[in-house]
């Protein structure tokens, strides 16, 4: 299952986040797959597409990063998949 992870850098401190990333890596538990990420121009937020079938892996990962990041995890589906699912109903 795909998830959009919206990270708000605490105090808009992108440097603290990238310092932790440099020093410790992503720290993803096995089974939580990083797909891609995008950072806002003001260095205040990051949007990460991730994949897993076990939501508890997010809980373990978030617990390790919550001192520098506030998280929102949103289950998502590709637009074409949604379109295909809704086509018979249109």
C-alpha positions as CSV (number, residue, x, y, z in Angstrom):
1,X,0.0,0.0,0.0
2,X,1.2,3.5,-0.8
3,X,1.4,6.4,1.7
4,X,2.1,10.1,1.3
5,X,4.1,11.2,4.3
6,X,3.9,14.9,5.0
7,X,6.7,16.0,7.3
8,X,6.7,19.4,8.9
9,X,10.2,20.3,10.0
10,X,10.0,21.4,13.6
11,X,10.7,25.2,13.8
12,X,11.2,25.0,10.0
13,X,14.6,23.7,10.8
14,X,15.5,21.7,7.7
15,X,19.2,21.8,8.7
16,X,18.4,19.7,11.8
17,X,16.6,17.1,9.7
18,X,19.3,16.8,7.1
19,X,22.0,16.7,9.8
20,X,20.2,13.7,11.4
21,X,19.8,12.1,7.9
22,X,23.5,12.5,7.2
23,X,24.6,11.2,10.6
24,X,22.1,8.3,11.0
25,X,20.5,7.6,7.7
26,X,16.8,7.2,7.1
27,X,16.5,4.5,9.7
28,X,13.7,2.7,7.9
29,X,12.6,-0.6,9.4
30,X,12.7,-3.6,7.1
31,X,9.5,-3.6,5.1
32,X,9.0,0.1,4.9
33,X,10.1,1.2,1.5
34,X,11.1,4.7,0.5
35,X,9.9,5.6,-3.0
36,X,10.6,9.3,-3.5
37,X,10.6,12.6,-1.8
38,X,10.0,16.3,-2.5
39,X,11.0,19.3,-0.3
40,X,9.1,22.6,-0.2
41,X,11.0,25.7,-1.4
42,X,11.1,27.2,2.1
43,X,12.7,24.0,3.6
44,X,9.7,23.7,5.9
45,X,8.1,20.5,4.7
46,X,9.0,17.3,2.9
47,X,6.5,15.0,1.0
48,X,7.6,11.4,0.9
49,X,6.0,8.6,-1.0
50,X,6.5,5.3,0.9
51,X,5.2,1.8,0.6
52,X,4.4,-0.9,3.2
53,X,1.7,-3.5,4.1
54,X,2.4,-3.0,7.8
55,X,1.4,0.4,9.3
56,X,3.2,-0.4,12.6
57,X,6.5,0.1,10.7
58,X,5.5,3.8,10.3
59,X,5.0,4.0,14.1
60,X,8.5,2.6,14.8
61,X,10.1,5.0,12.2
62,X,8.2,8.1,13.3
63,X,9.2,7.4,17.0
64,X,12.8,7.8,16.0
65,X,12.3,11.1,14.1
66,X,9.6,12.9,16.0
67,X,12.1,15.3,17.8
68,X,12.8,17.0,14.5
69,X,9.7,16.3,12.4
70,X,5.9,16.3,12.9
71,X,4.3,13.7,10.7
72,X,1.0,13.2,8.8
73,X,0.7,9.8,7.1
74,X,-2.0,9.5,4.4
75,X,-2.9,6.3,2.5
76,X,-3.0,7.1,-1.2
77,X,-3.9,5.5,-4.5
78,X,-2.7,6.4,-7.9
79,X,-5.1,8.5,-9.9
80,X,-5.4,6.1,-12.7
81,X,-6.4,3.3,-10.3
82,X,-9.1,5.5,-8.8
83,X,-10.3,6.4,-12.3
84,X,-10.5,2.7,-13.2
85,X,-12.4,1.9,-10.0
86,X,-14.9,4.6,-10.5
87,X,-15.5,4.3,-14.3
88,X,-18.3,1.7,-14.0
89,X,-20.1,4.1,-11.6
90,X,-19.9,7.2,-13.9
